Amino acid sequence: MSIKSMTGFGRGEVKSEGRTWIAELRCVNNRYFDLKTRLPKNCTMFEEPLRKLLSLKLQRGRVDLVVNISGEGADLKQVKVNLDLARSYHHALAEICAALELSDQITVSQIASMPDVLAREQENEDPEAVWLQLETVVREALDRCDEMRLQEGQVLRDDLESRLNQFAATVGIIETAIPSLLQQRQRTLEERLEKLLGQVQLDPARLAQEVAILADKTDVTEEIVRLRCHIGQFLAFLKEKAAVGRKLDFLVQEFLREVNTLASKINDPGVAHLTVELKSELEKMREQIQNIE
């Protein structure tokens, strides 16, 4: 019972060494697996491992992954001093003071404010340690998202089963009505022939032949059998543990093909109304299937 929706959200949070890692994962419908990531600079090298990690549970859908780091050292940068450049600035300022006969009031803050004296550089971190935190927080978000997708998938599965049962019941009504419909058409044919021919005696063999032709044209046994076969396949797919959205979508198209053939063979107002109901249920089922992975 592992039908999954393609729509879901999950959040993971991990605290380590004064920093908080937060991952948010959002999934929506899409024909293929389409991953978009927004990661801290020290994590961009792990885009491909993250893709492999997410694809273990996400086979289709538009997936947005956002990872943020907050807390002490969240920016993972350190400040470095360019002492040679600072000395050059000090020497130049002192030279200005001497040339203009100014009192030497050069301060540290003045020199530090000069361009490129102080620089923030990316702090080197152990990639294995970064990946450990990143993988942990993303796995947590993925698990939460998968739980939501499973819950919604169960709702979709129940709805599809209910609609399929209604569909099967309507097919059964049509199947039951076929014999009496053929008998009615036979009587109608006989009455029309009698009216047209008047007192002319009808040839029983000829009449039987016409009735046989009429019955053959309106025989929908093959369509009914295929519809019942498709119903069985549909129920079996709903119980599979793999992604079945595409299989179900294909089956609905086959359902529609058989219903259209059935409707064209039986030109009867009552049956026409029932086939409209069948098509309506199929359209609702198709809409739901678009949400299934």
PyMOL commands that set and color helices and strands:
alter all, ss='L'
color gray80, all
select helices_A, chain A and resi 41-54+83-99+108-112+127-197+204-217+221-238+245-265+269-289
alter helices_A, ss='H'
color red, helices_A
select strands_A, chain A and resi 8-16+19-28+33-38+61-71+77-81+118-122
alter strands_A, ss='S'
color yellow, strands_A
deselect
rebuild
show_as cartoon
